[in-house]
Amino acid sequence: MKILILGSKGRLGSECRNVLSHDHDVVSPDKKEMDIISWDGVIENLQEISPDVVINCVGFTDIDLCETENFAVRKINIEGPRNLAQGSARFECKLVHISCCDIFDGQKMMPQPYFEDDTSNPVSAYGKSKVDSEVAVRENSPNYIIVRSAWLYGINGKNFIKSILTQAIRKKPKIIRVADDQFGSPTWTYRLALQIRELLLNDGRGTYHATAEGYCSRFEYAKYVLDKLDIKASIEPCSKKNLQGAARRPANCLLENRLLKSQGINVMRNWKKEVDIFLKKFGEELIKEAKTKKS
Ligand SMILES: NC(=O)c1ccc[n+]([C@@H]2O[C@H](COP(=O)([O-])OP(=O)(O)OC[C@H]3O[C@@H](n4cnc5c(N)ncnc54)[C@H](OP(=O)(O)O)[C@@H]3O)[C@@H](O)[C@H]2O)c1
């Protein structure tokens, strides 16, 4: 298959490029070469590249900044996906679009997960933009896959694991406070890229949840990572209400991979086992990065 990946310098996009390049013809222009906001640019590139599949890993992903940057958020998270959906329809290619747990309000009682057909009710500007992105894709593309995931981490870009390690290693702040009333499933970008590959191989269609199996609170997640790497730090649980950040976050971010399972194509694994493999592979590199990173 010829696959066009957008956002390939980002956390998930870079992993999709690495994974899919093994057995597909991957083209991955950067933002300068193909800006998804530009309708003309999208059409010209689709015509020239002529892909079978377009994977949209582009996003305005700073959740707090989304609360104030309304114009950029609308352009990148809604108009861009609409351009890709209309363009993909015109050139008859499949569109894979990535969404997230923030489309839900997180009010379900723990540990009840959200299913693919639950009603969306976002509590942040980011979540609202992702709901609208999904609508733009569904309304304009006859052959789409929407993949909703959550709490992504990987070797590229910022993530929760890196942030906790940096705080712990630098002992700044002296006491690390982490929410114990916010729940989700830490999901490795590498595994999600493999899941996207599996969906393409099986000609998946529609909206899928794809997160690691099992769940934890942010606090449990942080402690697990520090214990695994044997890093001593003062870490305390607190309520998410006491942590800074402009945007509200859903308390319950659990997504059940129901459709993947019912179709027999779920490759997602238990979050702890995944974090173990990730830290075994990249632990030293992450510690080095945390020590040398400019603050
Ligand atoms: N991170 C998570 O925990 C998470 C969880 C669930 C779902 N998601 C979704 O997964 C997708 C990918 O997220 P991510 O965390 O991998 O994103 P990311 O690391 O923030 O990367 C986003 C990429 O989009 C590119 N980009 C921005 N504006 C663009 C434009 N107008 N045209 C073309 N490219 C543009 C960026 O390029 P520059 O770097 O050059 O600006 C960057 O490479 C998003 O849809 C996000 O909502 C993320």
The ligand as an SDF file (V2000), in Angstrom:
LIG
                    3D

 48 52  0  0  0  0  0  0  0  0999 V2000
   -0.6080   12.7910   22.8460 N   0  0  0  0  0  0  0  0  0  0  0  0
   -1.6030   12.0660   23.3410 C   0  0  0  0  0  0  0  0  0  0  0  0
   -1.5810   11.6290   24.5180 O   0  0  0  0  0  0  0  0  0  0  0  0
   -2.7980   11.7290   22.4760 C   0  0  0  0  0  0  0  0  0  0  0  0
   -3.7820   10.8800   23.0090 C   0  0  0  0  0  0  0  0  0  0  0  0
   -4.8520   10.5180   22.1980 C   0  0  0  0  0  0  0  0  0  0  0  0
   -4.9600   10.9970   20.9050 C   0  0  0  0  0  0  0  0  0  0  0  0
   -4.0100   11.8600   20.4320 N   0  0  0  0  0  0  0  0  0  0  0  0
   -4.1890   12.3570   19.0610 C   0  0  0  0  0  0  0  0  0  0  0  0
   -3.1820   11.7650   18.2550 O   0  0  0  0  0  0  0  0  0  0  0  0
   -2.8130   12.6560   17.1950 C   0  0  0  0  0  0  0  0  0  0  0  0
   -1.3140   12.8390   17.2080 C   0  0  0  0  0  0  0  0  0  0  0  0
   -0.9510   13.3500   18.4830 O   0  0  0  0  0  0  0  0  0  0  0  0
    0.5790   13.5510   18.8950 P   0  0  0  0  0  0  0  0  0  0  0  0
    0.5870   13.6550   20.3790 O   0  0  0  0  0  0  0  0  0  0  0  0
    1.4180   12.5530   18.1990 O   0  0  0  0  0  0  0  0  0  0  0  0
    0.8310   14.9880   18.2610 O   0  0  0  0  0  0  0  0  0  0  0  0
    2.1510   15.8930   18.3040 P   0  0  0  0  0  0  0  0  0  0  0  0
    3.2900   15.1390   18.8850 O   0  0  0  0  0  0  0  0  0  0  0  0
    1.7470   17.1910   18.9370 O   0  0  0  0  0  0  0  0  0  0  0  0
    2.4620   16.1250   16.7560 O   0  0  0  0  0  0  0  0  0  0  0  0
    1.6110   16.8500   15.9280 C   0  0  0  0  0  0  0  0  0  0  0  0
    2.2490   16.9920   14.5760 C   0  0  0  0  0  0  0  0  0  0  0  0
    1.3690   17.7690   13.7480 O   0  0  0  0  0  0  0  0  0  0  0  0
    2.1660   18.6310   12.9440 C   0  0  0  0  0  0  0  0  0  0  0  0
    1.3440   19.7380   12.4870 N   0  0  0  0  0  0  0  0  0  0  0  0
    0.7990   20.7500   13.2190 C   0  0  0  0  0  0  0  0  0  0  0  0
    0.0800   21.5660   12.4200 N   0  0  0  0  0  0  0  0  0  0  0  0
    0.1620   21.0650   11.1640 C   0  0  0  0  0  0  0  0  0  0  0  0
   -0.3860   21.4510    9.9220 C   0  0  0  0  0  0  0  0  0  0  0  0
   -1.1530   22.5340    9.8110 N   0  0  0  0  0  0  0  0  0  0  0  0
   -0.1170   20.6920    8.8230 N   0  0  0  0  0  0  0  0  0  0  0  0
    0.6790   19.6030    8.9110 C   0  0  0  0  0  0  0  0  0  0  0  0
    1.2360   19.1910   10.0730 N   0  0  0  0  0  0  0  0  0  0  0  0
    0.9730   19.9110   11.1990 C   0  0  0  0  0  0  0  0  0  0  0  0
    3.2710   19.0390   13.8860 C   0  0  0  0  0  0  0  0  0  0  0  0
    4.3460   19.5540   13.1350 O   0  0  0  0  0  0  0  0  0  0  0  0
    5.3560   20.6250   13.8320 P   0  0  0  0  0  0  0  0  0  0  0  0
    6.0130   19.8820   14.9640 O   0  0  0  0  0  0  0  0  0  0  0  0
    6.2810   20.9710   12.7180 O   0  0  0  0  0  0  0  0  0  0  0  0
    4.4880   21.7600   14.3060 O   0  0  0  0  0  0  0  0  0  0  0  0
    3.5920   17.7070   14.5650 C   0  0  0  0  0  0  0  0  0  0  0  0
    4.4950   16.9590   13.7650 O   0  0  0  0  0  0  0  0  0  0  0  0
   -3.6080   13.9480   17.4490 C   0  0  0  0  0  0  0  0  0  0  0  0
   -4.7700   13.9190   16.6700 O   0  0  0  0  0  0  0  0  0  0  0  0
   -3.9980   13.8540   18.9110 C   0  0  0  0  0  0  0  0  0  0  0  0
   -5.1950   14.5530   19.1780 O   0  0  0  0  0  0  0  0  0  0  0  0
   -2.9110   12.2180   21.1680 C   0  0  0  0  0  0  0  0  0  0  0  0
  1  2  1  0
  2  3  2  0
  2  4  1  0
  4  5  1  0
  4 48  2  0
  5  6  2  0
  6  7  1  0
  7  8  2  0
  8  9  1  0
  8 48  1  0
  9 10  1  0
  9 46  1  0
 10 11  1  0
 11 12  1  0
 11 44  1  0
 12 13  1  0
 13 14  1  0
 14 15  2  0
 14 16  1  0
 14 17  1  0
 17 18  1  0
 18 19  2  0
 18 20  1  0
 18 21  1  0
 21 22  1  0
 22 23  1  0
 23 24  1  0
 23 42  1  0
 24 25  1  0
 25 26  1  0
 25 36  1  0
 26 27  1  0
 26 35  1  0
 27 28  2  0
 28 29  1  0
 29 30  1  0
 29 35  2  0
 30 31  1  0
 30 32  2  0
 32 33  1  0
 33 34  2  0
 34 35  1  0
 36 37  1  0
 36 42  1  0
 37 38  1  0
 38 39  2  0
 38 40  1  0
 38 41  1  0
 42 43  1  0
 44 45  1  0
 44 46  1  0
 46 47  1  0
M  CHG  2   8   1  16  -1
M  END
$$$$
